[in-house]
Amino acid sequence: MTTEIQIRAFAPLDAVPVRELFIRVNRLLAPAHLAEAFEKYITRSLVEEIDRIAEYYSSRDGGFWVAVDDDEIVGMFGLESVGGEAMELRRMYVAPGARRRGIARNMLAFAEQECRRRKRLQLQLSTSELQQDALALYRNAGYENAGEEIADAATNKTLGGGIRRYHFIKRL
């Protein structure tokens, strides 16, 4: 049975399932040789961002949303301001058991619409070489490759560890 996915604003009761989804997806992404680096990235991201989502995104003139299927969080994403005309898509993840149902596509369309509502003319994002499905999604959705880098430094936005990151933009 397939129900319609609803996208709604993050609420305080979502904190635990969002945290769990973030950890689960990042551990699944981790190649064996980078498992320790991923654990450090997870820990840093929890402290700096995930465990304080409302404060983090409001301080960046953004927001955070969850995709819900029958009261279960199956996806999440955030937007933060980048200058006066752009937003950055952050933390877009879909639960492993809910993939291939168009949830990421729906969240991306919602994020684009939210940017338009805020009169932001551009949506920016980045993802790593480890996320091939995400790369295909963004390319198929009309995002242009704005550059690549080998991320050596770890932050709450990147693992570091020599992973190739791709930066995309889309004019809205």
N, C-alpha and C positions, 0 to 999 in steps of 0.2 A: 504494500500500500504506500503510495506516494502522497505526501501532504505538501502544501505550498510553503515554501520557506519565507519567513518574515525577517526583515531587517529592521532592527530598532536600536535606539541609543543605548549605550552601555549604562547599566544601573549597578549600584553597590552590591546587590546580590549576585551579580555576574562575576565578581572578582575571583572566586575560587575556580569555577569552570574555565574562565579565560586563562588563568594562570596554568591550570593543568593542560589545556590545549596547547599553549605556548611551549611548555616543557616537552610534551609528547611529540609534537611535530619537529622540534629542533633535535631531539634525540634520534628520531627516525632519519633526519637528514644527515646526521653525522657519520662520515666514513670512519672506519675503525682507527685509522692513523690520526684522526683529528678529534677523537672522543673526548680527550682531556681538554682541548681547546674549546670544544662546544660546551662542556660543563662550566668552564669559566665564563664563557659568553652568556650562557643561561643565567648564571648567578648574577653577573653584572647587570644584565637587562632586567631581571626581576627587581633588583634594588633601585636602579635608576629610572625605571619606566613601568613595568608591568604591575608591580605591587602598589603603584600610585597613579593609575591610569587617569582618573578624573583630574587630578592636579597637573600631571604632566601635559596632557593635551589641552587643557584650558589655558595653561601658561603659554602655549604656542598657538593660540587663536585657532584651535582645531577641535576635533571631536573624535569619539571612538564609538563603534557600532558592533553589534553582534548579529549573526544570522542564526535564527532559531527554527528548529523543526520539532514540533510537538513538545514544546517546553525544554528541549535540549539544545544547547549551544553547539552548532556545527560549523561555525565560521566566525571570523572576527577581522576587523581592520580599523585603522586610524588614519586621520588626516591631520597634518600640521602645516601651518603657514610657512611659506618660503617667499619672503619679500612681499610686495604688494599685489602681485598678479598671479602667483602660483601657490599650489598646495602640493605637499608630498604625501604619497600613499605609503602607509607604514603598516607593518604587522598583519598583512593579509594572509591568513591561514585558513584552511579547510580541514576539518577532522578527517583522518584517513578513511574511516568507514563511510563517509558522506561524499567522497569524491566522485567525479564523473556524473554529476547531476546538475551541472550548470550553476552551482552555488558561487564559485569564484567569479564567473561571468556576471552574475547578478550583483554581487558586491561591488565589482568594478564599475558597472553601470550606475549603481547607486552613488558611488564615490564621485564619479564624473558629474552626475546631476547635482550633488551637494556642492561641488566646486562652482558650477554654473549659478546655483542659488546664491552663493556667496560672492558672485561676480568675479570669480577667479578664472582667468583665461587659459590656464595651463595646469596640467597635472603631471607631476614628476614622480619617478619611483626608481628603485634599484632592486636588483635581485642577484643571486649568485649562480654560478655555473652548476651548482648542485640541484637547482630547481628548474629542471628542463621543462616541466609542464607549465610553470609560471612564465618562463621565457616564451613558450609557444603562445600562451594566452595573450600576453602583452603585444606580441608581434601581430597576431591575428586581430587584435582589437584596435590596430592602427597606431600603436606607439612607435615612435622613431628612436633608433639607437642614438643616444647622445654622447656615448663614450663608454670605454671600458677601462678597468684598472685592476691591478693585482693588489688586493687589500692586505697589507702587512700589519698595520696597526689595528688593534682590537678596540672597539667602542661599543656602545649600546646599539649601534646601527650596523655594525659589521663584525664578523668573527675575527678577521685578520687571517693569519696563518697561510698567506699566499693564495687565497681563494680568488678566482677571477670574479669581478662584479661588473654587471652591466647596468648602465644608467639609461633610462628611457624618459621621453617627454611626449605629451600629446597636447596640441592646441585644441581647446574646447569651443 
